[in-house]
């Protein structure tokens, strides 16, 4: 029993260390993407001696430039996907289920690819990058050979919803129930407030003596 407790403590410590390191890298990547400047020196720029405006420095400028070139606008979602993996893989579970992890990886890839294709069809370009990146351009062009714009959008939305279910493990029926519960709670709150405000009015029934004291209107 003591050996098992020691091994569990070591696993938890290693998991905590990995969570801290991954969280720091996620914050670094987020800062690099948000503070991206097109004039920063990177692999797609020829000005190597200019000042670096990126909060992540030269490495952050290179990472942001590469991610925007490959994924386009959906590159902003990559730190969130990484953080979701780190949270579910290292915080909630002591032992990682590779079966569920494989489904989440497939779902994240489908979600990211579909987002790139949808961004390419519906969002303007970002700086000098394609809105969906190279992946979004290739994916949307390939699907447009078989469908029109509306059909391509519907097909990508189907891939996106399937990827979201595999990635998060949330059923769309559960999501619809949660949304319906929130709407009903809001309506209940509004109706209670209306009833509470109506309590300021006096609805008592006057007796005959009290009604005699009320002046009659002049004719």
C-alpha angles and dihedrals in degrees: 000000000000092000090051092050091050092050091047090051090050091049091049092049092049090048091051091050091050091048091052094047093045091047091052091050091047091052090047092051091047091052091048093052095045095047095045114144122191091219094059115111111257140141092282093048127075097204102094098164100054124111119273115237096177117109089223093057123226093328091050091050090052093048094048093046092050094047093047090049093052103035106016118201094353087067086088088067095056095085090050091051091048092049091050091053093048092049096049096038103045109017106041099036131046092197119041117230105219090195093061090038091057091052091050091050091051090047093049091050092048091046093049095044093048090048090053091051093047091048090052091054101040111022130071120245120279112234104306093333127099109256092238096033124227091307094052092047094051094043097048092044091051094049093044088064088068103030138029124245095280093045091049091050092049092048092050091047090054090051090046094052092046091049091048091054093049093044099048100024090228119139117224089227088058090048091051090050092050092049091048091050091051091049092049091048090052092049091048091050092050093048091050091051091051091050091048092052091048090058089076089073118087111236098169121137115244120225122227092262092051093046090053090062092058109098114238118234116259117249 
